[in-house]
Every structure is written in structure tokens, then in C-alpha cells.
Amino acid sequence: MFGLFFGVIISNVVERKWLVGKRKGFFMKAIERLKDLLYRYRHGWVALYALIYMPWFTYLEQHNTYGYYVIQSPIDNLIPFCEYFVVPYLLWFVYILATYLYFFFTDKKGFYRLCALMFTGMTLFLIICTVFPNGLHLRPYYFTRDNIFIDLVKMIYAKDTSTNVLPSLHVFNSLCCAIALCKSDAMKKHKGIQIGACVLTVLIILSTMFLKQHSVTDVFAAFVMTIFIYPFVYEGAAEKRKKTQAAFHRT
């Protein structure tokens, strides 16, 4: 009787230790996997830039509400308002996120170059809007049509002020994504995606003007900023790569 009793107790103790050991093994494996993921995607630290950009941009949106320089071009009066362009305008958010995540998970060097180009321009944008407050008066006062696209435009107008527009980040960030995708070695095998990205970029750029979210001047400034920053990020990287390859061949 006592032998059976002690046997049950010992078996329970052994089983409990086995379960504890199994749980510890599970948690250790989970920790190791987490460490592996953190190491593999350690380049995600660049997302900390949001801690600089968002407070600064929010401050500008709240304070640049009057006394700003009105941005306008004679060409703006020749561009009619067209609510259907709200579709590519909103696709911008998907486009930027999808490109960002693609490079984050598949191409670390490409990701760093994309972020270097994009974040440098976004910082210049913040500096420009800080020292040169700007805005526009292009939005229509009323709408002659009533449809779902008009409703989406009204939603955008309500959420986004008509200040801090020069240069257009909608345009600049779209150009950054198009450049990154066209410069990607992996994407050269997928010409359809590259062409699609370029077409979407053009539509997004047009949408900023047809929705009266930006002036032609804002769009032009975004192109100038892209042209100015691009050589430092991509041509500089290509030159370094050539020098490294030449040094490797000499050895």
C-alpha cells in the first residue's frame, strides 16, 4: 500500500518536473527566435525617425495657420478640379507602406538607401516649412457634384490642412519609392512591377494638383529636392561599390 502511495507521488513529481522542463524549453526557444528576429531586422531602428518627424510636423500643422506665404502658380488656374483623382491620392499610403515593407524584409541595403533618400527630404521639408511657413488657397469653396469621391475629398480636406505644402511630400515620397524600386536588382526581374510603380507615381503626382491639394510649385519643388538628394544616396553608393570591387580584384 505504502509502496503504491509513494510510487504515485514520485511519478507526479517526475511528471511535474518534465512539464516544467518542457515549458522552460518552449520559452527558451521563443526567446531565441525573438533574438534571431531582432538581429535579422535590426535595421528597423531607422523607424525611430518618426519620433522626430511626427512631433515636428504636428507642431507645424497647429501653428502655421495664419501669416503664411501663399503658394500659387498661374498654371494652377488651368488645372480643373477632378474628384476621381482621390483614388491614386489615397493609394499613396498603400504604395509607401508596401515599398517600405518590401525593402525592410528583403533588401537591407536597399532599405537603408530608401530611408536615407526619403528621410533626408522629409527633414528638409520640415526645415523649409519652419523658416518659410507656406500654404495655398486652391481648394474649391463648394462642390457642384455629389458622389462617393467627393465625400472622400471632403474627408481629406477635413483631416489635412492647406498649410505646409512646399515641397509636396506626396510627390517626393512617391518619387523615392519609384527610384528605389527601379534601382533594385531584384526588381529588375519584375519589369511589370517597376512599370506599375512608375505609372502609379505619375498618377499620384497628378492627383495632388487635380485635387487642389498642391500647387504646381509644390510639385516642382519636390522634383528639385529629389534631384538634389539623389546623387548623394544612390550615385555615391554606386561609386563606393565600384571602388570596393576594384580593390577586391587588385588583391
FIKE-217777 format. One record per residue (C-alpha): x, y, z. Coordinates in pm, whole numbers, plus 50000, padded with zeros to 5 digits. Layout:
N
XYZ...
! end
This chain:
251
500005000050000502745024450105504825014349803501905022549572501355055949752505005066449722505075054249365502185077449274503885106849450507215100749273505535097348934503665130348991506905147649088508695134148782505795143748555505665178848706509415183648655509045171348298506285196548233508305224648390511305214848179509145213947870507745248447944511235261948005512325246847675509405263347497510165297347648513865294147571513095285847209510705315447192513395338547335515965325247088513565331046798512885366246921516615373146945517075359746594514305382046458515665412746637519115406046497517875398646145515745430246132517965452546345517875478446065514365486646186515975511846422515595538146148511845538646221512775558946528512885588346287509125590346341509875603146692511485633446529509205638346231505745634446384506065659246677507735684946449505125681246174502255682046425503665714346569503785730046221500225719146143498975735246464500965767646444501295776146073497635785546048498005822345955500635846545831502005820645589503215826845235500555816844982501915792944720500295796244378501205794244011499305807343706499255771543579497145761143879494195780343733494395759343417494095726443606490455717143677489335700543999488665663543943487495642744237488315609344070491985615444135491235608644502491785571744423495525574144338495905600844605494765576244873496705547544714499805567344808499525554445165499455518045045502245524644796504615539745053503915512945315504225483945068507535496744931508895503245279507965468145399509275451445083512755465745129512645460845506512075423245474514055415645156516825441045094518595457445386520915478845173518035489744953516035497545266518795519745406519105538445076515335543445052515195556745408518245578945354516645594845049513175597545199514095609145550516595634945425513925650645208511335649345483513755667045718514425693945458510655697645420510295703745794513095729445792511605747645493508135749245648509625761145977511625790345835509235796645545505625789745655503545782845347500075772845237497645775444948494155787944866493295764744581490605742644733487085747644595484635765344829481755742944720481195712044505478825710444208478655672644225477815647944500479295612944493481495589744695484655605244550483545639844662482895625445007486445611845018487825645644913485825662645189487295637745435490835646045319490185683445340488855679245694491855658745812494615677245626495205714645646496115735045339499375746345501502915731645497502685722045132506095731644988507605708644873504925682244827505745651145032503105631944839505185637844529508605634544690507925601744872506345586944559509455595744361511605579944635509685547144610509815546944230513585552944235514165525844498512145500244302513805508943971517265507244129516595473844297518495444744141515775420444248513055441844090514845442143756513415407143709509915421243757509595448343495505815448343536506105459543898508615486643809506385499843529503335498043755505185517644025506145544643775502575547243643501185549543997503775576044082502685597243785499015593543883499765603244243501665634144128498755644343905496285637744185497925663444412497185690544155493775678744033492525676344392493935711144464495995697044746499175711444598500275738044358502425731444054505115749944251504975723644527505345695844272508265713244101509975718544438509595681244519511335672244192514145696744262514635682544612514735647044474517295656444209519395673844473519455644844723519545615244480523275616844384524385616044749522355584544821522445563444506525325575644290527545578644595526695542644694527385530244341530775547644337531735531944670530685497744542532855501644230535865511744439535345481844671535085457844377538215472844216540155469244541538975433044574540125424444219543545440244279544045417544579
! end
